[in-house]
Every structure is written in structure tokens, then in C-alpha cells.
Amino acid sequence: MATSFTNNWKNILDKLQSVFRDEFKGALKIYKGSSVDAGNQYLRIDPLGSSLDSYMSNSETREYSIAITYHFRDVNAKGTALDHILRYVSRIESLIHDNMIMTLSDSTKAIDCRVDECNLNQGDENEYVVVWSWKCLHVGNMS
């Protein structure tokens, strides 16, 4: 007997990408997946994993973990470039806070959406890389 399922990963990643695209309106390219190298400035959304939060006979709640990575390349990433980077960092963190609950394409909700950690300047001397650890809870596999 075949199982019926919903691709929760796709729904969460698509919604997160949509939230960022709506905010930045083309000023910042937004990609899903880890194989992107797209110009001087872009945001990448990479799924990391999920863990079981609670399990019931009619549903389960999972915590999804996603890495959000902002890349900014500039041979002189100092001074005004740093101000630009930190403005984007603050804007992205504010946007995530404003979307603590997100309705997905299948009408379920991702809840408790948050950034648990942010690491700055993980690139080389010509690139700033900012990495956020984004998490949410989602109730799925409902019967």
C-alpha cells in the first residue's frame, strides 16, 4: 500500500524564499540549495535537518532546521561596505521576527519561526559571509 505524504520541506523552503523575495524585491537574489555562486550579494537557504518534537497517533510535530547564508563579496569589505552588511543583517533578523508564524501552501502553519544563532564573517578576506541558524515547528502527518 502506497503512503500519502506532504513534502513539508518544499513547503517550508518555498515560503521562506517567498518571504525574503517579497521583502527585497530583486535587490537581493534568494536561492534554495547549496550549489549557488551568484554574484556579489545573495542569500542562500539550505535545509539542514529535522528532529521529532512530539509524536501522537494522529500527527507529529517536527522542528525543522535551515541555514540561511548571506554572501557579500567586495575586495574592500570595510567601512561603508560593513555598514551595508550590518544593515542587511538587521533587516533579515527583523523580517524573521516579523514572520514567527507562516502559513504554508498546504494551509498548515510553521510556528515558532526564529533565529537561534548568527555568525558573522565566515568567508575569506574578500567576502563577508553571515550564517543564521533558522528553526521552526510544524505539525504534520495528520490523519
Z-matrix of the N, CA and C atoms (Angstrom, degrees):
N
C 1 1.449
C 2 1.532 1 108.67
N 3 1.306 2 116.48 1 128.56
C 4 1.465 3 121.74 2 179.75
C 5 1.525 4 110.10 3 -74.82
N 6 1.315 5 114.88 4 144.81
C 7 1.462 6 120.09 5 178.04
C 8 1.523 7 109.75 6 -89.30
N 9 1.308 8 115.95 7 149.37
C 10 1.463 9 119.57 8 171.90
C 11 1.523 10 106.84 9 -101.36
N 12 1.301 11 116.06 10 143.09
C 13 1.460 12 119.58 11 -176.52
C 14 1.525 13 109.99 12 -152.59
N 15 1.311 14 114.49 13 165.73
C 16 1.458 15 122.64 14 173.43
C 17 1.520 16 107.08 15 -121.09
N 18 1.314 17 116.61 16 135.94
C 19 1.463 18 120.52 17 178.23
C 20 1.528 19 108.24 18 -80.21
N 21 1.320 20 116.00 19 84.51
C 22 1.467 21 121.31 20 -177.84
C 23 1.518 22 111.72 21 -63.03
N 24 1.323 23 117.25 22 -35.50
C 25 1.470 24 120.41 23 177.94
C 26 1.520 25 110.31 24 -57.53
N 27 1.330 26 116.66 25 -50.24
C 28 1.461 27 120.82 26 -179.01
C 29 1.524 28 110.51 27 -59.83
N 30 1.321 29 116.74 28 -45.36
C 31 1.466 30 120.54 29 -178.75
C 32 1.527 31 111.81 30 -61.67
N 33 1.323 32 117.38 31 -42.68
C 34 1.469 33 120.88 32 -179.56
C 35 1.529 34 110.63 33 -69.49
N 36 1.331 35 117.14 34 -46.76
C 37 1.470 36 120.53 35 -179.67
C 38 1.532 37 111.31 36 -63.53
N 39 1.333 38 117.47 37 -42.53
C 40 1.467 39 120.84 38 178.82
C 41 1.524 40 111.35 39 -61.49
N 42 1.331 41 116.74 40 -42.99
C 43 1.474 42 120.39 41 -179.61
C 44 1.525 43 110.80 42 -66.33
N 45 1.319 44 116.86 43 -43.74
C 46 1.457 45 120.39 44 179.60
C 47 1.528 46 110.31 45 -62.49
N 48 1.326 47 117.20 46 -43.74
C 49 1.458 48 121.31 47 176.96
C 50 1.528 49 110.72 48 -60.98
N 51 1.318 50 117.26 49 -41.67
C 52 1.467 51 122.04 50 178.97
C 53 1.531 52 112.07 51 -63.22
N 54 1.322 53 117.00 52 -40.82
C 55 1.473 54 121.23 53 178.76
C 56 1.530 55 109.80 54 -60.70
N 57 1.332 56 116.75 55 -45.55
C 58 1.467 57 120.10 56 179.70
C 59 1.530 58 111.55 57 -68.02
N 60 1.317 59 117.71 58 -41.93
C 61 1.474 60 120.33 59 179.87
C 62 1.527 61 111.42 60 -64.16
N 63 1.331 62 117.00 61 -39.17
C 64 1.467 63 119.86 62 177.89
C 65 1.526 64 111.37 63 -63.76
N 66 1.316 65 116.70 64 -36.82
C 67 1.463 66 120.91 65 -179.02
C 68 1.528 67 112.41 66 -72.73
N 69 1.310 68 117.54 67 -44.97
C 70 1.465 69 120.84 68 -170.98
C 71 1.526 70 113.76 69 -95.08
N 72 1.310 71 118.66 70 -10.98
C 73 1.469 72 124.34 71 171.87
C 74 1.531 73 114.20 72 42.91
N 75 1.319 74 117.77 73 46.37
C 76 1.458 75 121.22 74 176.48
C 77 1.519 76 115.17 75 90.87
N 78 1.327 77 118.78 76 -11.63
C 79 1.467 78 121.35 77 179.21
C 80 1.531 79 111.04 78 -72.91
N 81 1.314 80 116.56 79 -20.11
C 82 1.457 81 122.20 80 179.60
C 83 1.528 82 106.94 81 -138.16
N 84 1.335 83 116.59 82 121.75
C 85 1.459 84 120.07 83 178.91
C 86 1.521 85 108.79 84 -74.70
N 87 1.345 86 115.58 85 138.05
C 88 1.457 87 122.17 86 -177.11
C 89 1.522 88 108.12 87 -119.67
N 90 1.340 89 116.97 88 125.45
C 91 1.460 90 122.10 89 -177.98
C 92 1.521 91 110.89 90 -126.94
N 93 1.334 92 115.00 91 150.74
C 94 1.462 93 121.61 92 171.24
C 95 1.521 94 107.22 93 -105.83
N 96 1.318 95 117.41 94 138.83
C 97 1.457 96 121.20 95 177.29
C 98 1.502 97 112.54 96 100.87
N 99 1.321 98 115.20 97 165.57
C 100 1.456 99 120.20 98 -169.16
C 101 1.521 100 115.30 99 -98.95
N 102 1.323 101 119.41 100 -1.20
C 103 1.467 102 119.84 101 -173.12
C 104 1.527 103 113.19 102 -102.16
N 105 1.315 104 117.49 103 30.35
C 106 1.460 105 120.99 104 -176.33
C 107 1.526 106 110.55 105 -103.13
N 108 1.300 107 116.25 106 136.12
C 109 1.457 108 123.19 107 172.54
C 110 1.523 109 105.17 108 -139.67
N 111 1.322 110 116.53 109 91.47
C 112 1.457 111 120.07 110 -165.41
C 113 1.520 112 113.76 111 -125.12
N 114 1.295 113 117.74 112 76.39
C 115 1.448 114 120.43 113 171.69
C 116 1.510 115 114.73 114 83.47
N 117 1.335 116 113.96 115 -163.37
C 118 1.464 117 120.86 116 -173.38
C 119 1.524 118 114.52 117 -79.52
N 120 1.340 119 117.28 118 -22.67
C 121 1.460 120 119.47 119 -175.37
C 122 1.523 121 108.95 120 -150.52
N 123 1.330 122 116.60 121 125.44
C 124 1.455 123 120.30 122 176.78
C 125 1.521 124 110.16 123 -162.82
N 126 1.333 125 114.58 124 166.01
C 127 1.457 126 122.47 125 178.75
C 128 1.525 127 107.75 126 -119.87
N 129 1.319 128 115.87 127 135.78
C 130 1.453 129 121.29 128 -179.40
C 131 1.531 130 109.09 129 -122.81
N 132 1.335 131 116.37 130 137.72
C 133 1.459 132 123.29 131 -179.24
C 134 1.526 133 107.67 132 -116.38
N 135 1.333 134 117.25 133 114.73
C 136 1.467 135 122.59 134 -176.47
C 137 1.525 136 111.08 135 -120.13
N 138 1.331 137 117.59 136 122.17
C 139 1.467 138 118.71 137 175.09
C 140 1.528 139 110.37 138 -67.56
N 141 1.328 140 116.79 139 137.33
C 142 1.458 141 121.42 140 -179.23
C 143 1.524 142 112.67 141 -109.33
N 144 1.331 143 116.92 142 -43.14
C 145 1.456 144 119.53 143 -178.68
C 146 1.516 145 111.23 144 169.01
N 147 1.309 146 115.07 145 177.68
C 148 1.459 147 120.61 146 176.09
C 149 1.521 148 108.43 147 -140.97
N 150 1.310 149 115.18 148 156.94
C 151 1.458 150 120.35 149 177.01
C 152 1.522 151 108.58 150 -137.55
N 153 1.306 152 114.72 151 149.17
C 154 1.456 153 121.12 152 -179.35
C 155 1.521 154 109.72 153 -74.53
N 156 1.319 155 116.29 154 125.90
C 157 1.465 156 121.65 155 177.89
C 158 1.526 157 110.35 156 -97.04
N 159 1.339 158 116.79 157 -46.58
C 160 1.470 159 120.77 158 175.36
C 161 1.520 160 108.86 159 -151.22
N 162 1.327 161 115.34 160 150.51
C 163 1.453 162 121.98 161 -174.11
C 164 1.522 163 109.03 162 -132.89
N 165 1.338 164 115.27 163 125.96
C 166 1.465 165 120.71 164 178.33
C 167 1.527 166 107.94 165 -131.10
N 168 1.303 167 117.44 166 167.61
C 169 1.465 168 120.21 167 -178.23
C 170 1.523 169 112.37 168 -66.03
N 171 1.332 170 118.38 169 -24.26
C 172 1.466 171 120.81 170 -176.97
C 173 1.532 172 114.23 171 -110.95
N 174 1.340 173 118.87 172 0.40
C 175 1.470 174 120.97 173 179.25
C 176 1.530 175 109.60 174 -172.72
N 177 1.307 176 114.38 175 171.43
C 178 1.460 177 120.54 176 172.60
C 179 1.519 178 108.51 177 -142.27
N 180 1.319 179 116.13 178 149.47
C 181 1.457 180 122.19 179 175.14
C 182 1.519 181 107.14 180 -110.96
N 183 1.329 182 115.40 181 125.09
C 184 1.461 183 120.87 182 179.92
C 185 1.525 184 109.31 183 -118.38
N 186 1.331 185 115.78 184 147.16
C 187 1.448 186 121.42 185 171.73
C 188 1.525 187 107.32 186 -100.04
N 189 1.331 188 115.83 187 121.54
C 190 1.458 189 122.43 188 -179.98
C 191 1.518 190 109.48 189 -98.38
N 192 1.332 191 116.27 190 137.16
C 193 1.470 192 122.49 191 179.52
C 194 1.525 193 109.32 192 -117.19
N 195 1.314 194 114.66 193 131.69
C 196 1.464 195 121.66 194 -177.72
C 197 1.524 196 108.53 195 -136.30
N 198 1.333 197 116.30 196 136.96
C 199 1.469 198 121.17 197 173.16
C 200 1.527 199 107.70 198 -92.35
N 201 1.315 200 115.75 199 127.64
C 202 1.464 201 122.12 200 173.77
C 203 1.523 202 105.77 201 -110.17
N 204 1.333 203 116.13 202 121.35
C 205 1.460 204 120.87 203 -174.53
C 206 1.520 205 110.21 204 -122.27
N 207 1.330 206 115.79 205 124.28
C 208 1.466 207 122.35 206 176.71
C 209 1.526 208 107.60 207 -103.57
N 210 1.334 209 115.61 208 126.25
C 211 1.464 210 121.40 209 179.24
C 212 1.525 211 109.39 210 -112.99
N 213 1.319 212 115.25 211 132.92
C 214 1.464 213 121.75 212 175.00
C 215 1.518 214 107.65 213 -136.25
N 216 1.342 215 115.65 214 117.33
C 217 1.469 216 120.64 215 -178.95
C 218 1.518 217 109.80 216 -108.78
N 219 1.307 218 114.06 217 131.46
C 220 1.461 219 120.82 218 177.08
C 221 1.523 220 107.20 219 -163.48
N 222 1.323 221 116.97 220 129.79
C 223 1.466 222 118.63 221 -179.82
C 224 1.516 223 111.99 222 -62.78
N 225 1.314 224 116.89 223 -23.91
C 226 1.467 225 120.94 224 178.21
C 227 1.526 226 109.64 225 -118.59
N 228 1.313 227 117.24 226 59.27
C 229 1.466 228 121.38 227 -177.70
C 230 1.526 229 110.56 228 -73.57
N 231 1.293 230 115.52 229 65.97
C 232 1.460 231 122.52 230 -179.95
C 233 1.529 232 108.17 231 -137.41
N 234 1.311 233 116.64 232 172.92
C 235 1.458 234 121.87 233 172.45
C 236 1.508 235 113.83 234 54.88
N 237 1.329 236 117.13 235 -118.05
C 238 1.469 237 121.27 236 -175.97
C 239 1.520 238 111.71 237 -64.77
N 240 1.339 239 118.32 238 -29.50
C 241 1.464 240 120.41 239 176.39
C 242 1.521 241 110.00 240 -63.45
N 243 1.323 242 117.33 241 -40.47
C 244 1.461 243 120.82 242 178.55
C 245 1.526 244 110.19 243 -64.24
N 246 1.325 245 118.03 244 -40.92
C 247 1.468 246 120.99 245 176.21
C 248 1.522 247 110.51 246 -59.23
N 249 1.324 248 116.79 247 -43.65
C 250 1.467 249 122.34 248 178.58
C 251 1.531 250 110.01 249 -59.83
N 252 1.313 251 116.47 250 -47.60
C 253 1.471 252 121.79 251 -179.01
C 254 1.526 253 110.78 252 -60.50
N 255 1.324 254 116.38 253 -46.69
C 256 1.464 255 120.12 254 -177.55
C 257 1.530 256 111.71 255 -68.45
N 258 1.335 257 117.99 256 -30.96
C 259 1.470 258 120.52 257 173.16
C 260 1.525 259 110.29 258 -63.08
N 261 1.336 260 116.83 259 -44.24
C 262 1.467 261 120.75 260 177.56
C 263 1.528 262 110.96 261 -63.26
N 264 1.320 263 117.47 262 -42.34
C 265 1.464 264 121.23 263 178.42
C 266 1.528 265 109.56 264 -58.19
N 267 1.309 266 117.28 265 -48.89
C 268 1.468 267 121.11 266 -179.32
C 269 1.522 268 111.52 267 -64.99
N 270 1.315 269 116.83 268 -40.41
C 271 1.469 270 121.11 269 -179.89
C 272 1.531 271 110.64 270 -64.87
N 273 1.324 272 117.70 271 -43.30
C 274 1.465 273 121.74 272 179.68
C 275 1.529 274 110.49 273 -65.47
N 276 1.324 275 117.46 274 -42.65
C 277 1.464 276 120.51 275 178.75
C 278 1.525 277 111.00 276 -64.51
N 279 1.315 278 117.15 277 -38.98
C 280 1.464 279 120.72 278 177.26
C 281 1.530 280 110.93 279 -65.81
N 282 1.325 281 116.97 280 -41.03
C 283 1.461 282 121.96 281 178.82
C 284 1.532 283 110.45 282 -62.18
N 285 1.314 284 117.13 283 -42.44
C 286 1.465 285 120.76 284 178.55
C 287 1.526 286 109.92 285 -63.72
N 288 1.328 287 117.02 286 -42.16
C 289 1.466 288 120.21 287 178.29
C 290 1.522 289 111.18 288 -63.47
N 291 1.323 290 117.43 289 -36.47
C 292 1.468 291 121.48 290 179.67
C 293 1.524 292 112.70 291 -71.77
N 294 1.323 293 117.60 292 -10.98
C 295 1.470 294 122.32 293 -178.72
C 296 1.530 295 110.34 294 -123.28
N 297 1.325 296 115.94 295 52.16
C 298 1.466 297 120.64 296 -179.86
C 299 1.522 298 111.93 297 -69.24
N 300 1.329 299 117.27 298 -23.47
C 301 1.464 300 123.27 299 174.61
C 302 1.520 301 106.49 300 -126.79
N 303 1.353 302 116.01 301 127.13
C 304 1.458 303 120.50 302 -179.08
C 305 1.530 304 108.91 303 -127.65
N 306 1.328 305 116.31 304 129.04
C 307 1.454 306 120.83 305 174.97
C 308 1.519 307 108.47 306 -84.45
N 309 1.327 308 116.21 307 125.78
C 310 1.457 309 122.35 308 -176.54
C 311 1.528 310 110.81 309 -90.01
N 312 1.317 311 116.50 310 172.43
C 313 1.473 312 121.28 311 -175.11
C 314 1.525 313 113.34 312 -63.57
N 315 1.344 314 117.90 313 -22.22
C 316 1.468 315 120.29 314 178.38
C 317 1.532 316 111.97 315 -95.16
N 318 1.332 317 116.58 316 14.68
C 319 1.473 318 125.53 317 178.41
C 320 1.526 319 114.06 318 72.04
N 321 1.339 320 118.80 319 5.12
C 322 1.461 321 120.29 320 171.09
C 323 1.523 322 107.90 321 -82.60
N 324 1.298 323 116.49 322 173.26
C 325 1.463 324 120.42 323 -177.62
C 326 1.524 325 111.71 324 -122.72
N 327 1.315 326 114.80 325 139.73
C 328 1.457 327 122.16 326 165.94
C 329 1.522 328 104.72 327 -92.72
N 330 1.328 329 116.87 328 123.83
C 331 1.465 330 120.73 329 -175.50
C 332 1.527 331 110.10 330 -119.53
N 333 1.318 332 114.77 331 164.53
C 334 1.464 333 121.89 332 179.38
C 335 1.529 334 110.75 333 54.69
N 336 1.339 335 116.24 334 39.77
C 337 1.470 336 121.85 335 178.87
C 338 1.525 337 108.26 336 -72.47
N 339 1.323 338 115.53 337 129.13
C 340 1.465 339 118.78 338 -171.90
C 341 1.521 340 111.17 339 -160.24
N 342 1.309 341 114.83 340 164.24
C 343 1.458 342 122.43 341 170.93
C 344 1.515 343 106.70 342 -104.85
N 345 1.327 344 115.96 343 121.79
C 346 1.463 345 120.17 344 178.82
C 347 1.520 346 112.25 345 -89.63
N 348 1.334 347 116.53 346 -26.69
C 349 1.466 348 119.64 347 -174.55
C 350 1.522 349 109.27 348 -154.90
N 351 1.332 350 115.51 349 148.94
C 352 1.462 351 121.92 350 175.89
C 353 1.528 352 107.80 351 -137.81
N 354 1.333 353 115.60 352 128.59
C 355 1.463 354 121.27 353 177.04
C 356 1.514 355 109.12 354 -119.68
N 357 1.325 356 116.57 355 129.61
C 358 1.463 357 122.75 356 -177.23
C 359 1.522 358 111.26 357 -103.72
N 360 1.331 359 114.52 358 149.41
C 361 1.458 360 123.29 359 171.37
C 362 1.524 361 113.49 360 58.01
N 363 1.325 362 115.49 361 57.27
C 364 1.450 363 119.66 362 177.11
C 365 1.526 364 111.63 363 -99.90
N 366 1.323 365 117.44 364 19.65
C 367 1.460 366 120.60 365 179.99
C 368 1.511 367 111.25 366 -105.34
N 369 1.331 368 115.53 367 -163.88
C 370 1.460 369 119.43 368 177.56
C 371 1.533 370 109.17 369 -88.41
N 372 1.313 371 117.31 370 -170.73
C 373 1.470 372 120.65 371 -175.30
C 374 1.522 373 113.53 372 -67.23
N 375 1.355 374 118.95 373 -18.08
C 376 1.461 375 121.82 374 -179.87
C 377 1.520 376 112.95 375 -104.02
N 378 1.312 377 116.47 376 8.10
C 379 1.460 378 119.38 377 -176.90
C 380 1.516 379 110.51 378 -145.64
N 381 1.323 380 115.26 379 135.21
C 382 1.454 381 121.14 380 168.97
C 383 1.514 382 107.08 381 -98.18
N 384 1.316 383 116.22 382 134.89
C 385 1.454 384 122.13 383 175.66
C 386 1.520 385 106.78 384 -127.89
N 387 1.320 386 115.85 385 126.36
C 388 1.456 387 121.91 386 177.53
C 389 1.527 388 106.62 387 -115.34
N 390 1.328 389 117.08 388 128.20
C 391 1.457 390 121.19 389 -178.15
C 392 1.525 391 109.11 390 -122.14
N 393 1.332 392 115.05 391 125.16
C 394 1.459 393 121.69 392 175.03
C 395 1.519 394 109.09 393 -107.65
N 396 1.306 395 116.26 394 145.28
C 397 1.455 396 122.76 395 170.72
C 398 1.520 397 106.98 396 -100.51
N 399 1.343 398 116.41 397 104.22
C 400 1.460 399 123.20 398 -176.76
C 401 1.521 400 108.86 399 -100.51
N 402 1.328 401 116.72 400 139.12
C 403 1.462 402 121.29 401 -179.96
C 404 1.520 403 110.46 402 -139.26
N 405 1.340 404 114.32 403 154.93
C 406 1.455 405 120.29 404 173.83
C 407 1.521 406 108.78 405 -152.83
N 408 1.316 407 116.02 406 163.90
C 409 1.464 408 122.77 407 172.64
C 410 1.510 409 108.24 408 -107.28
N 411 1.338 410 115.97 409 146.31
C 412 1.463 411 120.60 410 178.03
C 413 1.511 412 108.98 411 -145.95
N 414 1.342 413 116.35 412 131.85
C 415 1.458 414 121.49 413 175.98
C 416 1.514 415 107.17 414 -92.34
N 417 1.327 416 116.49 415 124.11
C 418 1.453 417 121.15 416 -178.20
C 419 1.514 418 112.44 417 -141.01
N 420 1.320 419 115.52 418 -174.36
C 421 1.463 420 123.51 419 -178.87
C 422 1.538 421 111.33 420 52.13
N 423 1.323 422 114.19 421 41.48
C 424 1.468 423 119.48 422 -179.06
C 425 1.529 424 110.00 423 -79.35
N 426 1.314 425 115.24 424 139.59
C 427 1.463 426 119.22 425 177.42
C 428 1.507 427 110.50 426 -122.46
